[in-house]
C-alpha cells in the first residue's frame, strides 16, 4: 500500500509556523537575566543545533545514542565503528578512568583530549565528539583503513609507523578483533546523559528563583520550542527511514492539525 506523506507535510508546516511565532515572541522579550534573554533561533540554524540549544538550556537529558550519531555524521566516521570503540573502551561509561589516566566514554588521554579541544573529558558529549574527531583524523591518515586507524587509537600512530602496519602487540590485535565483532552487532548504549552546559543552566535557573524577575513565560517559551523541535527531528528521522525527504521544503500551507 502506498504511503501517504500528506500528514508529514502538514505537520511540518504547522510546527514551522509555531516555531516562527515563538521566534517573534522572543524578539519582544528583553527581560534582564531571563532564561531566554530575548534571543531567537536563527532561521538558518539546523534542527539539531536548535534541539541541542534547547536541551542545554532546559537541562533535559539526551540520548547517548543520538550523540554518537551526531558525532559520526559531523566527522564522517561510520557510526557502528564509533559506537564499537566506545563500547570497547569504557562500556559507554562517561566517568571511566583507566590505570594510565585515560578518561571518559572514548578513554581520551589528557594531552589528546586537550589537543582535540575537549575541555571536560567527563562530559559525554564533548568526549564522544573528541573521540570521533580523532578517529576521523586517523582514518584520513591511513586512507580509510579501519584496522590501522584502530591500531593508532589503541597503540599510537608512532607504533603503526614503526612497524609499518598493525603493531605485533596482543593487546592491539585483540582490540581490533573485538571492535570488528562489535561493529557487526546492533549497538545501543541505552543511556541518557546531561551535558555540562545543562548542569550550569540548572544552577542558573535555581538562582533566578531568588530574584524578582518573573521567568515563567520565558521558560514556557523555551519548553515549547524544545518540544516543537524534538517533534520535527523525530518526524525527519521517520521520513528518512521511509526513504523520502523531498517534501520537506517549507510550504505555504500552515493549516493546523489541532
DAQUIMO-V976807 format. One record per helix or strand of 2 or more residues. SS is the DSSP state (H for helix, E for strand). FROM is the first residue (numbers start at 0). TO is the last residue. Records with the same first field share a line. If there is no record, write none. Layout:
# DAQUIMO-V976807
SS->FROM-TO, FROM-TO
This chain:
# DAQUIMO-V976807
H->5-26, 46-57, 63-74, 78-89, 109-114, 123-140, 145-154, 156-162, 169-182, 195-207, 215-240, 245-247
E->61-62, 191-192
